[in-house]
């Protein structure tokens, strides 16, 4: 099993919305991919409430059967639409992929 975790820091305002609004949009869009991309088995998105400067604003935890499934997800047209949106609203990104 592959676990794919991504964290983002968001701009205070971007794409005509506040950070909070964009965090909710991102959560909805990412979680909806479970019904669209067969290789994506779990997509849990959390919105941070911790005011620490070290904290990120949004986190994605997702699961795939294997590396090929993750690659299919990453190259899927619906995922790529979200990548474009995230590019507009984020200031920073961190990612880790690992196998269990």
N, C-alpha and C positions, 0 to 999 in steps of 0.2 A: 504494500500500500504506500502511496505517495501522499504526503501532507504538504500543502502549499499555503504559506502564510504571508500576507502582505499587509503593511501598515502605511498609512498616509497622514501627512500633515496638510491641512487645507488652508487655502487663502481665506482671509476674513470675508472678502466678497469676490465673487467670480461668476461668470456666465449669467449675470443678472440676478444672482441670489446670494444669500448670506451663507456663512460657513455651516451653520446648523441646517439650513435648507438643502445645501448640497450634500451634506453627510447623509441626510434622509434619502435623497434621490439616489445616491450611490448605493446605499444599503438595499433599497428596493430593486434596483437594476441588477445588482450582483446576485441577490437571492433568487430572482426570477430566472436566472440562467440554469438552475437545477432542472427546470421543466423544458429547457430548450436544448441543452448539450448533454447527450447520453453519458459521456465519460465523467461528468461532474456528479458525484454522489452526494456530497455534503457541501453546503455553502452557508456558513454562519458569519454574519457581519455584526460587529459591535461598534457602538459609538461611545467614545470616551467621555467620562464625566470628571476625571481627575484634572485639576487645574495646573499640575506640575509642568514646568517648561520642558521636562524630559519626555512627557507623554505625547503620543501620536493621537490624532483625532478619530481615525477610523481604522479598524482591523478586519481583515478577511481571513477566515480559517476555512480551508477546503480540502476535500479528500478525493483521490483518484486511485484506480486499481494499479496503475503503473505509469512509467514515464511517458509512454506513448499517449495515454489518456490525458495527461497534463498538457502535452504538446498539442493534441487535438483541441482542447479547451482554449489554449492560448492563441491558436490560429483561427478559431471559429469567428465568422463575421459578426455575430452578436456580441462576442467578447471584445472584438476590436472596436466596436462602437463605444463601449464603455471605456476602453483605453484612451480613445480620443477625448471623451468627456473628462476623465481623470487628468489628462494632460492640461486641460484648461483650469482645473480647480485646485491642483495640489502645489505645494511648495517643496515637499520632500517625500521620499518613498524608501521603504526598507522591505526586503523580501528574504524568505528562507524556504527552501524546498528540501525535504528529507524523506528517506525511505524507512519504513518500519516493518 
